[in-house]
């Protein structure tokens, strides 16, 4: 979706000029970075609804691209994990793949597949949340 002339965008405490915005949806927008670390460094504002829905105060975003990044599914993808204050005693240890007791998970052993019914119910809730 293109930007709408005269639209107001906020990124945290910052007002974003509509000329920085290159993509919008009803729930998100993407902007070029004022101080990029490398060419192509962009910002995509999303998450407020996920935080509210899960009564979280933050989100962990983990992007995996390649086997040495911990990727087990061979394509680039983003994990979005709602977080609460009590999840981590030391926030510097938060790598997105730890449980609430701050213990590293053996993802192949400790995580169990959900049933199709469980996943279908969650997808139904998110469709309503994002419609």
Helices and strands as residue ranges (DSSP letters): E 9-11, E 14-16, G 18-20, E 21-25, E 28-32, E 42-45, H 48-53, E 58-64, G 67-69, E 77-83, G 85-87, G 91-93, H 107-110, H 116-129
